[in-house]
Amino acid sequence: MSLTIYRKAHFNAAHRLFRKDWSDAKNKEVFGKCSNPNYHGHNYELEVGITGKIDPETGFLINLDVLKQIIKEEVEDALDHKNLNLEVPEFKTLNPTVENIALVVWNKLRKKIDAKYGLEIKLYETPRNYVVYSG
């Protein structure tokens, strides 16, 4: 029997959706107000799901304090109150769409969470716009 346990997290970040090789007009046409040269921000909500088997000795699937610390170090400390375009190395050449942010978050967590566990994230950019990614 396997099950999934979830941990929620939150971070605030600013970004601008644009391609440097496009004109301002084309960026505005494709990305709309999200291409504002002065940036804009979101209150991101993150759900991290870990799937596996319960350890019969501890009764845990995974120690949630350990998961909490991994999320803090890899996601919250790295992204919270940051301008993603300017301050986060992964987005120096990657457009910080919610899709790309989800991939970056998943990859950061995957490196720190034992491969015996399944990993899924759900990243909300707004209450109505979100991405689910499981690798």
C-alpha positions as CSV (number, residue, x, y, z in Angstrom):
1,M,0.0,0.0,0.0
2,S,1.3,3.5,-0.8
3,L,-0.1,6.8,0.0
4,T,0.6,10.5,-0.5
5,I,1.3,13.1,2.2
6,Y,1.3,16.8,1.5
7,R,3.0,19.9,2.9
8,K,1.9,23.4,2.0
9,A,4.3,26.4,1.6
10,H,4.1,30.0,0.4
11,F,6.3,32.5,-1.2
12,N,6.0,36.0,-2.7
13,A,8.0,36.9,-5.8
14,A,8.1,39.4,-8.6
15,H,8.8,38.6,-12.3
16,R,8.4,39.8,-15.8
17,L,7.4,37.5,-18.7
18,F,9.4,38.5,-21.8
19,R,12.0,37.4,-24.3
20,K,15.0,39.6,-24.7
21,D,15.2,38.8,-28.4
22,W,11.7,40.1,-29.0
23,S,10.6,43.8,-29.3
24,D,8.5,45.4,-26.5
25,A,5.5,45.3,-28.8
26,K,5.8,41.6,-29.5
27,N,6.4,40.8,-25.8
28,K,3.3,42.9,-24.9
29,E,1.3,41.1,-27.6
30,V,2.2,37.6,-26.3
31,F,2.5,38.2,-22.6
32,G,0.2,41.1,-22.1
33,K,0.4,43.0,-18.8
34,C,2.7,40.3,-17.4
35,S,5.4,41.8,-19.6
36,N,5.4,45.1,-17.7
37,P,9.1,46.3,-17.7
38,N,8.7,47.3,-14.1
39,Y,7.7,43.7,-13.1
40,H,4.7,42.5,-11.1
41,G,4.3,40.0,-8.3
42,H,2.3,37.0,-7.1
43,N,1.6,35.3,-3.8
44,Y,2.5,31.8,-4.8
45,E,1.0,28.8,-2.9
46,L,2.9,25.5,-3.2
47,E,1.7,22.0,-2.3
48,V,4.4,19.3,-2.2
49,G,3.1,15.7,-2.3
50,I,5.4,12.8,-1.3
51,T,4.2,9.3,-2.3
52,G,5.5,6.0,-0.8
53,K,5.0,3.4,1.8
54,I,4.6,3.9,5.5
55,D,7.7,3.0,7.5
56,P,6.5,0.3,10.0
57,E,9.0,1.4,12.6
58,T,8.0,5.1,12.7
59,G,4.5,5.2,11.2
60,F,5.8,8.0,9.0
61,L,5.8,8.0,5.2
62,I,8.4,10.8,5.6
63,N,9.2,13.0,8.5
64,L,7.3,16.2,7.8
65,D,9.8,18.3,9.8
66,V,12.5,17.1,7.4
67,L,10.2,17.9,4.4
68,K,9.4,21.3,5.9
69,Q,13.2,22.1,6.2
70,I,13.9,21.0,2.6
71,I,11.1,23.2,1.3
72,K,12.3,26.1,3.3
73,E,15.9,25.8,2.1
74,E,15.3,24.9,-1.5
75,V,12.1,27.0,-2.3
76,E,11.2,29.6,0.3
77,D,14.8,30.9,1.0
78,A,15.6,30.8,-2.7
79,L,12.5,32.5,-4.1
80,D,10.6,34.4,-1.4
81,H,10.6,38.2,-1.8
82,K,12.9,37.9,-4.8
83,N,12.7,39.3,-8.3
84,L,12.9,36.0,-10.2
85,N,14.4,37.5,-13.3
86,L,17.1,39.4,-11.5
87,E,17.9,37.5,-8.4
88,V,17.4,33.8,-9.1
89,P,20.1,32.1,-11.2
90,E,17.8,29.6,-12.8
91,F,15.8,32.4,-14.4
92,K,18.7,34.4,-15.9
93,T,18.0,32.7,-19.2
94,L,14.6,31.0,-18.5
95,N,11.3,32.9,-18.7
96,P,9.8,32.7,-15.2
97,T,6.3,31.5,-16.3
98,V,4.4,29.5,-13.7
99,E,5.2,26.4,-15.7
100,N,9.0,27.0,-15.6
101,I,8.8,28.0,-11.9
102,A,7.1,24.7,-11.2
103,L,9.8,22.7,-13.1
104,V,12.6,24.6,-11.2
105,V,10.9,23.9,-7.8
106,W,10.4,20.3,-8.6
107,N,14.0,19.8,-9.7
108,K,15.3,21.5,-6.6
109,L,13.2,19.3,-4.4
110,R,13.9,16.1,-6.3
111,K,17.6,16.5,-5.7
112,K,17.0,16.6,-1.9
113,I,14.2,13.9,-1.5
114,D,15.1,10.2,-1.6
115,A,14.4,8.7,-5.0
116,K,12.3,5.9,-3.3
117,Y,9.5,8.5,-3.0
118,G,7.3,9.8,-5.7
119,L,7.2,13.7,-5.8
120,E,4.4,15.9,-7.1
121,I,4.0,19.6,-6.8
122,K,1.1,21.9,-7.3
123,L,2.1,25.5,-7.7
124,Y,-0.6,28.2,-7.6
125,E,0.3,31.5,-9.2
126,T,-3.2,32.8,-8.5
127,P,-6.2,31.0,-7.0
128,R,-7.4,30.2,-10.5
129,N,-4.0,29.5,-12.3
130,Y,-1.8,26.6,-11.2
131,V,0.4,23.9,-12.5
132,V,0.7,20.3,-11.3
133,Y,4.0,18.5,-12.1
134,S,5.2,15.0,-11.1
135,G,8.3,14.6,-13.2
